[in-house]
Amino acid sequence: MSYTKQLLLGSAAMLGMGMHAQQASKPNIIFILCDDMGYGDLACYGQPYISTPNIDRMASEGMRFTQAYAGSPVSAPSRATLMTGQHTGHTHVRGNKEYWKNRPAVKYGVTQEPDRVGQEPYDPEHVILPEIMKANGYTTGMFGKWAGGYEGSVSTPKTRGIDEYYGYICQYMAHRYFPNFLNRYSPRRGDTDVVRITMDQNVQYSDGCTNPDYAKRKQYSGDMIHQEALEWIDQQSADKPFYGLFTYTLPHAELYQPNDSILQAYYGKFCNDKTFAGTDRYHATVNTHAQFAAMITRLDAYVGEILDKLKAKGLDKNTIVIFSSDNGPHEEGGGDPDFFGRDGKLQGKKRSCHEGGIRIPFIVRWPGHVPAGKVNDHIMAFYDIMPTFCDLIGQDNYTERFGNKRLANDYFDGISFAPTLLGDDAKQQEHDFLYWEFHETNQMAVRKGDWKLYVERGNCKLFNLATDVHEDHDVAAQHPDIVSELKQIIKEQHTTPDVKEFNTVTLPQ
């Protein structure tokens, strides 16, 4: 039996001993995590071209962070740092390892798919965030992209503390917004494991990226996942706390969506709009600037409906709502981050350990608790979310409670930023440093105060973010002592991963 399963069984026994009244007073939490949205993609972060009134309202009614960081410059390892509370020198999942290649095919209408899809599983010997929430009496739901294990693996929503799930188990499948199937785990509907739900209307037409029949598909995953999330909120009440992780895939490529009023409002807005011819991975599309802008506005509409639903149910005042992105902006499928200035005047995009690849929007709303309209420059990263949630829900000593004593080193790298959220900056502990590594581009980075060491293929550059946030001026030669100190942090924090594909970063000499 895995360590995390033992934890959940033990917690279930505790809940059966009269803890429900105490549970009801805990705050609900909904974490909305979008996909490939850059730091500057929202109006409240300075975006001049795209309308985001609901997310802007979240910022005006809550706290907007200016120095929040993803855990990695790409999806799966970034989400792993959020789930595990570990940085990418310690996490098991450090890249986008796929499990669908060279698998047998399954027929879906006029198309076919591999019989197994997904990514590297989360380590079952280390607790993840939904398991902690469930152990504290929370109902848990996840809607969107999983990316924490392939179908049938040791790490699926069913096995990792999720009560209800709907979306894409495999992040590669999530590149299509009109898919052949989505995954579901819903015991209330009779599911005993994660299943595939065929999109019966979609599979009547080709899924070829340059085939015009693709346009005849009508089952749009973005709306379907969102409707499932809203239905799940509808089932919640004030009697038991709930944790929802809504991992919407917008605005990730493909740049293709329903031709409705949201998209049509952007037609003609961009005089130099572009056409994307399509590849074997992303569908052909026209008006790519309009498509991208509409995807963010559509996501904004989802956020507005979530906030409205919570208010209608009388749950908004006791529900913490967080909005963020998993990494920096993409330039795939016709995406053009330079046109939108999407990196917020930061250098680098998705897959880069420069600021533009890892600094992300981060907004928290909790009426009556988180100060309204506050802009905060506290430096934090995704692996701080686990200890923060533990503080907010009253879970003391979480590393003692959930650390696996069978492991020589069961790392927890986060620091709670609950004091910052609650307006008590004097009690806020600061990080000595933040750490990133990403083997697919052979990059590493460390931030300590305003100093940022950027390492590519073992070669080091040093930047002072206080005066050079765009990372234009390498000052390594002027500060060899700082370079030496940050290189030593890398050597101390990097551990050898047990998945060989994740072990290709070149350490600085």
Sequence and secondary structure as in RCSB ss.txt:
>XXXX:A:sequence
MSYTKQLLLGSAAMLGMGMHAQQASKPNIIFILCDDMGYGDLACYGQPYISTPNIDRMASEGMRFTQAYAGSPVS
APSRATLMTGQHTGHTHVRGNKEYWKNRPAVKYGVTQEPDRVGQEPYDPEHVILPEIMKANGYTTGMFGKWAGGY
EGSVSTPKTRGIDEYYGYICQYMAHRYFPNFLNRYSPRRGDTDVVRITMDQNVQYSDGCTNPDYAKRKQYSGDMI
HQEALEWIDQQSADKPFYGLFTYTLPHAELYQPNDSILQAYYGKFCNDKTFAGTDRYHATVNTHAQFAAMITRLD
AYVGEILDKLKAKGLDKNTIVIFSSDNGPHEEGGGDPDFFGRDGKLQGKKRSCHEGGIRIPFIVRWPGHVPAGKV
NDHIMAFYDIMPTFCDLIGQDNYTERFGNKRLANDYFDGISFAPTLLGDDAKQQEHDFLYWEFHETNQMAVRKGD
WKLYVERGNCKLFNLATDVHEDHDVAAQHPDIVSELKQIIKEQHTTPDVKEFNTVTLPQ
>XXXX:A:secstr
  HHHHHHHHHHHHHTTT HHHHTTS EEEEEEESS  TT SGGGT SS   HHHHHHHHTSEEESSEE SSSSH
HHHHHHHHHS  TTT S  S  BS TT  EEEETTEEEES   B    TTS  HHHHHHHTT EEEEEEE  SS 
TTSS STTTTT SEEEEESSTTGGG SS SEEEEE GGGT SS EEEE TTGGGS   TT GGGGG    HHHHH
HHHHHHHHHH  TTS EEEEEE  TTSS      SHHHHTTTTS TT  EE   SSS  EE HHHHHHHHHHHHH
HHHHHHHHHHHHTT GGGEEEEEEESSS    TT  HHHHTTTTT S  TT  SHHHHB  EEEE TTTS TTEE
E   EEGGGHHHHHHHHHT  SHHHHH  TTSS         HHHHTT GGG    S EEEEEGGGTEEEEEETT
EEEEEETTEEEEEETTT TT     GGG HHHHHHHHHHHHHH    SSGGG       
